[in-house]
Amino acid sequence: MRYILFLRAVNVGGKNKVSMTDLKALLANAGFENLDSYINSGNLFFSSVESREACILKIRKVLETNYDFSIPFALLTKEEYLEEQAALPAWWEEELARRDVLFYSCGMDKSGILHFIENSTFYNEKVYVGKQAVFWGKMDEAEYLKTTYHKKLMKQDFYKQITIRNGNTFDKIAEILRSSE
């Protein structure tokens, strides 16, 4: 089975440095195959015959053993990722100022983010709650500083448990996954 692994907050602003080359070697030593990465922000592809749950345990052990900082991560199968993309509402493809995908980390209690979204008033933004992530579109760059995304998201307890990719990265990863068929 083909998987996509998203690491949270690595190689951002000189903090939490993780060499993708070194991490791919560590994951290969753990038994994962056909490892590849996309950009340096913790997007890794691999194959495994093991279940998602077994992969999560192995990845967690690799990260905890080799890094002295916490690295929350999301793990999706190729099928889950592409199904998520196929289910997106039409507005996701519209001309938006910003598009972000907030992936739920493995083991995360999603109730916090779902409660936040359910009880928020949005300003010039659209939100779609998917099975694996929340998709957030901001309509106007000039109004970005007034959005709930900008003003309130980072203050939430769940924020340190999600990993965010911009819409272009999300689309490129889907393209990479499709080309591996």
C-alpha positions as MATLAB code, in Angstrom:
seq = 'MRYILFLRAVNVGGKNKVSMTDLKALLANAGFENLDSYINSGNLFFSSVESREACILKIRKVLETNYDFSIPFALLTKEEYLEEQAALPAWWEEELARRDVLFYSCGMDKSGILHFIENSTFYNEKVYVGKQAVFWGKMDEAEYLKTTYHKKLMKQDFYKQITIRNGNTFDKIAEILRSSE';
ca = [
       0.000    0.000    0.000;
       1.205    3.530   -0.769;
       1.196    6.092    2.064;
       1.782    9.808    2.487;
       3.316   11.009    5.757;
       3.035   14.639    6.879;
       5.322   15.834    9.673;
       4.260   18.882   11.667;
       6.505   21.938   12.029;
       9.814   20.570   10.794;
      12.402   22.733    9.033;
      10.400   25.904    9.673;
      12.384   29.037   10.501;
      15.508   27.061   11.359;
      13.734   25.058   14.078;
      13.107   21.331   14.390;
      15.551   20.415   11.655;
      14.920   17.070   10.042;
      16.953   16.018    7.026;
      14.596   14.301    4.605;
      17.522   12.196    3.358;
      18.332   11.006    6.882;
      14.665   10.408    7.727;
      14.144    8.381    4.554;
      17.122    6.204    5.570;
      15.681    5.741    9.072;
      12.285    4.805    7.656;
      13.895    2.406    5.174;
      15.716    0.740    8.095;
      12.307    0.375    9.788;
      11.098   -1.628    6.785;
       9.348    0.947    4.624;
      10.000    0.853    0.878;
       9.982    3.151   -2.169;
      10.659    6.219   -0.054;
      10.464    9.649   -1.589;
       9.844   13.179   -0.380;
       8.406   16.384   -1.717;
      10.024   19.671   -0.668;
      11.762   19.920    2.674;
       8.760   20.443    4.943;
       8.056   16.857    5.923;
       6.046   15.328    3.081;
       7.155   11.729    2.588;
       5.837    8.903    0.453;
       6.462    5.228    1.118;
       5.091    1.768    0.507;
       4.387   -0.920    3.074;
       2.469   -4.177    3.266;
       1.698   -3.397    6.910;
      -1.532   -1.885    8.188;
      -1.878    1.827    8.789;
      -1.854    1.198   12.554;
       1.381   -0.819   12.365;
       2.977    1.914   10.230;
       1.944    4.568   12.776;
       3.632    2.636   15.587;
       6.844    2.229   13.581;
       6.920    5.885   12.528;
       6.293    7.059   16.088;
       9.173    4.889   17.331;
      11.545    6.197   14.616;
      10.693    9.819   15.434;
      10.857    9.423   19.223;
      14.143    7.496   19.060;
      15.950    9.827   16.673;
      14.732   13.358   17.455;
      14.806   15.264   20.741;
      11.618   17.203   19.970;
       8.057   16.084   19.457;
       6.926   15.598   15.859;
       3.189   15.098   15.488;
       2.339   13.542   12.132;
      -0.528   12.596    9.881;
      -0.533    9.396    7.844;
      -2.916    8.731    4.982;
      -3.125    6.008    2.418;
      -2.970    7.030   -1.206;
      -6.633    6.068   -1.543;
      -7.703    8.145    1.471;
      -5.842   11.152    0.119;
      -7.318   10.945   -3.365;
     -10.829   10.276   -2.002;
     -10.493   13.375    0.160;
      -9.541   15.442   -2.876;
     -12.410   14.023   -4.959;
     -14.960   14.963   -2.252;
     -13.961   18.638   -2.079;
     -16.674   21.234   -2.717;
     -16.555   23.268   -5.943;
     -15.411   26.424   -4.117;
     -12.030   24.791   -3.445;
     -11.171   25.222   -7.138;
     -12.374   28.840   -7.301;
     -10.041   31.824   -7.335;
      -9.140   32.162   -3.634;
      -6.539   34.342   -1.960;
      -5.338   31.429    0.182;
      -6.143   27.749    0.542;
      -4.921   25.655    3.440;
      -5.394   22.034    4.434;
      -5.282   21.218    8.151;
      -4.536   17.498    8.510;
      -5.546   15.694   11.697;
      -2.511   14.129   13.358;
      -2.497   10.450   14.251;
      -4.139    9.847   17.604;
      -5.574   13.366   17.729;
      -8.958   13.926   19.324;
     -10.730   15.741   16.478;
     -13.530   17.021   18.715;
     -11.616   20.218   19.569;
     -11.193   21.358   16.000;
     -14.725   20.288   15.064;
     -16.166   22.210   18.030;
     -14.101   25.265   17.098;
     -15.348   25.218   13.506;
     -18.942   24.562   14.502;
     -18.932   27.524   16.891;
     -16.946   30.003   14.810;
     -18.201   32.941   12.816;
     -16.213   33.150    9.619;
     -15.164   36.350    7.938;
     -14.671   36.179    4.181;
     -13.628   32.525    4.329;
     -15.062   29.081    3.594;
     -14.457   25.853    5.479;
     -15.038   22.237    4.525;
     -14.590   19.443    7.070;
     -13.288   16.293    5.425;
     -12.540   12.844    6.807;
      -8.781   13.408    7.051;
      -8.486   17.185    7.164;
     -10.161   20.580    7.248;
     -10.009   22.630    4.059;
      -9.960   26.386    4.599;
     -10.294   28.980    1.870;
      -9.693   32.682    2.368;
     -11.453   34.844   -0.202;
      -9.571   38.140   -0.163;
      -5.930   38.779    0.724;
      -6.691   42.348    1.797;
      -9.158   40.987    4.373;
      -6.978   38.080    5.564;
      -6.084   39.695    8.908;
      -9.790   39.779    9.813;
     -10.366   36.058    9.244;
     -11.016   33.535   11.979;
      -8.148   31.552   10.501;
      -5.712   34.382   11.203;
      -7.178   35.762   14.426;
      -8.135   32.611   16.339;
      -6.780   29.375   14.903;
      -3.251   29.464   16.389;
      -4.661   30.175   19.862;
      -6.561   26.870   19.975;
      -5.335   23.913   22.049;
      -5.576   21.571   19.059;
      -3.349   23.789   16.894;
      -0.125   22.025   17.912;
      -1.645   18.704   16.853;
      -2.523   19.569   13.261;
      -0.191   19.818   10.317;
      -0.960   22.368    7.633;
      -0.178   22.369    3.919;
      -1.144   25.055    1.443;
      -3.529   24.256   -1.376;
      -0.811   24.165   -4.024;
       1.191   21.601   -2.042;
      -1.990   19.568   -1.499;
      -2.667   19.559   -5.252;
       0.952   18.690   -6.133;
       0.964   15.739   -3.723;
      -2.259   14.448   -5.307;
      -0.568   14.731   -8.711;
       2.459   12.790   -7.428;
       0.227   10.086   -5.952;
      -1.745    9.743   -9.183;
       1.431    9.441  -11.234;
       2.518    6.490   -9.074;
      -0.474    4.399  -10.227;
];
